[in-house]
Every structure is written in C-alpha cells, then in structure tokens.
Amino acid sequence: MGDSEKKAMEFMAEAEKKMTSSKGFLSSVFGGGGNKVDEAIECYQRAANMFKMSKKWGNAGEAFCKAGELHLKNGSRHDCATAYVDAATCYKKSDPKEAVACLEKAIEQYLEMGRFSLAAKHHQAIAETLEAEADLEKAIHHYEQAADYFKGEESNAAANKALLKVAQHAAQLENYVKAIKVYEDVAASSLESSLLKYSAKEYFFRAGICHLCVDVLNAQQALDRYIEMYPAFQDSREYKLIKTLAEHVEHEDAEAYTEAVKDYDSISRLDQWYTTLLLRIKKTLNPNPELYTGTENPVCWGAVTFKVEGHSCILGIDLGQDQKD
C-alpha cells in the first residue's frame, strides 16, 4: 500500500469517526452535529483525492459518493451534484455502470435546481459511456433526453448534435423510421439558417440511405421531397448516388449497384456507418454475398473499405491493386 492510499484510508476512517460522533447524545442536545458533517465531507473529499493519486478509482468514486450524500443531507444540492459528477469521473475508469448511476444522481439534483443545461450535458455524458459499452438502446434514450433539455434551453445546435447521434444509432439498430425522421427534422432545421443550410445535404443523404434500407419507392419519393425543400441537393453527388442506387435496387442489379458505390467512394470516402447500411441493401440483391477477386482469393464481406492481399475492397468487390490507401 502506497503512502497516498494509506493517507486516503486514514481520511476515510476519520470521516466515519466524525459521523459517528455527530450522531451522539450530546450533539443532538447541544447541537454541533452540523460542523461534524462538514468536517466529514472534507475528510471524504481529501480521501477521494488521495485515492486518485494512487489510481484507486473505485475507492475514489466511493469516497466522492459519500461526500455527495452528506452534501444532500446538508441541503446543498449543487455540491451534492458536483460530488456525484466527480465520482462518475473516477468510476468511468473502472466501473462504467457505477459511473452512469452517479451521473443519474447528479442529473436528479440539477433538475431539482432547474439547471437543465447541466442535466442535458450529463445525459450526453451517460450516452457516450453507454456507446463505449455498445449499449446503443440506452444510449439513444439518453441522447434523446439531452436533446429535449437542450431544446428547452434554446441550445438548438447542441440539441441537433445529440439528435444526430440518435439517428446514427437508430439506423445501426435497423430502426430506420426513427432515423429517417430525425435526419429529416435536423435537415429542415438546418435549412432555416444561412450558415447551416449546406449541412442539410449530408442529412438528406443519410435519410435517403435509410429509405433505401426500407423500400426503394419510398426512397424515390423522398428524393423528390428533398429537392422541393432544398433545390441545390439535386446537383449533389449524394443525390445522384441515391437515385442511381435506387434504380439498381429496383432492377436487382447487384453488380451495377457495387460499381456505383465504388465510383462514389473513389472520390468521397464512405465511413463505416454508410458502408454498413449499403452492405445491408446489397445483401437483399445477392443471396450469396461472398465474391472473389480475379486472383481467386476470397474477399471478405466487410462493412468497411479494406485490403486483401494488396487489393482494396468495398462491399465485396475488388477495386484493383493499390487504388486506395
């Protein structure tokens, strides 16, 4: 046990001792218990910092939680919330579930104080923690909560940022209807701003890909609506790709579909979200998704652009040697 950890344990013991004495008969008769609570809080906080120095993150989180409980007992919601946020920061390094629980306790206090921006911020932090744990359903819930509180505080940019994460994860979970609605709503909101209207192109593009995952006719009708809302979208490569892919899906032409994706990707690299959804669409066109290169080496059916023995590949098609980085 290092010196920092030893000191931390001593502070914890001292805090417990002060709390025990604050509950004694004389304290209840003559008062003074409040001072003991304040002293115990200080001991817990010092213990937490000592635990942090020795990288005992779970112990540090526990000490901050105890301080938070006492702050609430003293009627200090702000200090209570701060202590729980500090605890969450520690727990995040060792126990993500406890980190989430602490942030939820902090949010409860911020909501009681009417601090909705801070509540939104910590809902977003919870969502990011859950993302790292691949719990996308719960992450979506907290991003939605964050967006609601940000909107209430007129922080529309922050709200839209959270909503875009909702759409991203909803599409990954194949909840395309939800994803489409969010992308279209954010696109419409962006068009109201002269500074943000150009970003609408990306959101319409993402919504269009989601439409293709559901139904090609819906995708074609959606494109017409997007042009009405944003005429410049018709001249974009994104619009032309969706329109072309819709035609290939309608004719069940997997080879032409892949060539269209390859041509687009050669100029504008598609990230994993796009390639995952585009792969799902292609799988509906080709019951046997495993294709082979001309060198007879099987190309893995991955969701990203990658190399197989010197050949760059996307969606199971050989793009030629050294064409990509």
N, C-alpha and C positions, 0 to 999 in steps of 0.2 A: 504493500500500500504506500503510495507516494505521499509527500507532505501535503499537497493540495487536497487529496482525498481525505487524509486524516483530519485536516482542519475542517473540511466540509462535514464530516461525521460529528465532530465536536460541536459545530454550529447547530446541526440538527438536534443533537441531544439537549443543547442549551435552549433551543426553541421549545422543545417538548416540556422541559422543566418549567419554563416561564408560563406555558399554557396551563400546566397542572396547578401552579401556584395562583394563577388568575382565577381559578375556579374554587379556591379555598374559602373557608367561612369568613375570615377577616376581610378578605377582598370584597365579598358580597355585602358585608355590613358597612365597611368604611369606604368602599369604592377603591379605585386604583387599578381595577382589573383591566380598564381600557389601555393604560400605559403598558401593562404586561403584554397585551395583544400586539401593540405597536412594536414592542421590543422583539416579540416572537417573529413578527413579519420580517423585521430587519435580519434576524438570525437565519430565517429560511432563505431570504434573498442572498445573503452572504454565502450560505451553504451551496446554493444553486450555482453561484459564480465560481466557487471553488471546485465543484463537480465539473463544471465546464472546462476549467483549466486542466483537469485530469482526464478530460474526454469521457466522463461517465454520464453520457447523455440521458439515459433513463433516470438516473438518480437526480440529475439537474432538473429534468422535467417534473419529477415528483415534488421536489422542493419548491419550484415555482407554483405548482398547483396548490400546495399547502398555503403558500403566501396569498394566492388568489382567494382561497376560501376564507381566510381571515380578513382580507380587504372587504369582501362582501359582508362579513359579519359586522365590520365597522361602518358599513353603509357607503363605501367608496366603490361605486360601480366601475368608474374609469380605471382605477388602479387594479381592480379585480380583472377586468378585461385585458389590461396590459400584461398582467402576470400570466394569464392563460395563453396569450399570444407568445410570450417568452417561453412558456412550457412547450407549446406546439413546435417552436423553432428547434428546441432540443430533441423532442420526440421524433421529429421528422428524420433525424439521422439514425434512429434505431428502431422506432416503432410507429410507422405511418398511421395505423389505426388510432393510436392514442393521440397523435398529432391532430387528426381530424376531430376527435372528441373534444380536445381542448379548444380548437378554433370554434366549434359549435357553441361551447360555453361562452367564449368571448363574444360571439355574434349575439347571443341572447342578451348580454349586458348592453351591447351597443344599440340594439333595437329598443331596449327599455329607455335608453337615453335619447333616442331619436337620431342617432348617428348612423344614418342609412348608408352613407358613402363608405364608411369603415366596414359596416356589415357586408356590403357588396364586395369590397376588396377581399375580405376574408372568405366569403363564399367562393370567390375566384381562386384563392389560395388552396381551399379544400379541393376544388375541381382539379387543379393542377396536380395535387398529391394523388388523387384517385386516378388520374390519367397515367401517372407513372406506375401505378399498381394495375393498370389495364382494366379498371372497373369503370367502363365507359357509361353504363346506365346511370350510375350515381353521379359521375362527373357531369353528365348532361343536366341532371337535376340542379346541381349547384351552380352551373353556368347560367341556367335559366333564372335562378334566384338572384344571382349577381346582376343579370341584365335588368330584372324588374326593379331592383333598388337603384341601380344607376339611372334608369329612365326616370324614376321618381325624383331624382336629384338633378334632372336635366343634363346628365352626363351622357349624352347620346353616343358620342364616339366610343366611350368605354362600354356602353350597353351593346352597341353593334359588334364590337370586338368579341364580347362574351357570346353573343348570338351566333357569330360565325363558327365558334367552337362547337356550339350546339349542333349546327347544321353538319359540320365536318364529321362529328361522331355519330350523329343520327344516320348519315349515309353509310358509314362504316358498318353500322348495325343493321343495315338494309331497311331502315325506316325512311324511305325515300320521300314519302309525302311530307313528313315533318321537315326534312332537309330542304325540299323544294320551297316550301312556304317561307322558311327563314331566309333562304338566299334571295327569293323574290322580294320579300319585305325590305331586306337590307339594301338591295339594289334600288328599289323605289325611293328609299330614304336618301341614298347617296345622290340620286338624280336631282334632289331638291337643293343640293349645294354645288356651286360652281367649282369648288375645289375638289369635291369628292366624286363628281359625276363620272369621271373617267374610270373609277374603280368598279362601276356598275357592270362593265364588260366582263370582268372576272366572275362576278356573282351570277350573271346570266349564263355564263359558260358552265359554271358548276351546276346550276339548276338544270340546264339542258342535258348535261351528262346524267344527272339523276333521273330526268324524264325518260331518257333512253333505257335506263335500267328497268323502267316500269312498262312503258308502252311507246312504240315508235310514233303512233298517230298523235299522242299527247305531246311528244317532243316537237313534232312538226307544227302543231297548233301553238305551242308555247313560243317557238321562234317567231311566229307572226305577231304575237302579243309583245314580245321583247322589242321588235322593230318599231312597233307603234309607240312604245314608251321611250325608246332610245334609238332613233333612226341611224345614228352612226354605227351601231352594233352590226348592221348589215354588211359593212365594208371590212369587218374584222376577220382575221384568220380563224378566230374561235367560232364565229357564226358559220363560216364556210365549212369548218371541220364537222360541226354537229349536223349540219344539213347533209353533208356527204355521207357521214356515218349512218344517218337515218335512212338514206337511200339504200346503202349496202345492207343494213339490217333488214329492211323491208324485202330485199331480194335474196336474203340469206347468203350473201357473198362474203364468206369469211376472209378469203384471200385479199379482195379489194379493200375490205374493212381494215385489215392489218397494214396494207400499203398506205392507206390514208393516215393512219396513226403514225406510221414510221416517217412519212413525209413531214407531218407537223412536228414530231419530236426532234427531227434533224435540225430544226431552226429554233423551236421553243421547247426546252427540256420539260417533260412532264414529270411531276413529282409522284410519290408513291400513292397518294390519295387518288389521283387521276388514273394511274395505271391499274390500281386495284379495281376500280369501277369499270374501266374499259375492258379489263380481262373478264369480269363477270358478264358483260354484254357479249363478248366474243364467245364465251363458253356456251351461250344459248344458240350460237350459229354452228358450232363444231362439237359434236358429241365426243370426239376423241381429240382433246386439246394438245396431245404430245406430238410435236412436229420435229422434223430432223433437218439438219443442215446438209449441204451438198457433200460434206466430208463424212457423212454417216454418223456424226457424233450427236447424240440426243441433246436437244436444247431444253433446259428446264423451263417449266411453265411458271415463271415467277411473276410477281406483281410489280417489279421494277426493271429498269434497264440495267443489264449486267453483261459480263463477258463469259464466254465458254470457250476455252482453249483458243484465245486470240480473236474470237468473233464476238462483236457486240450484238446483243439481242434485246428485243422488246416484244412482249406478248407472244413469245414462242416463235418469232421469225428471225432468221439470220439477217443482220443488217450489213454484213460484209466486214472483212478484216480491217481493224484499225480505223473504222469510220468514226468511233466515239472514243472519248477519254475513258 
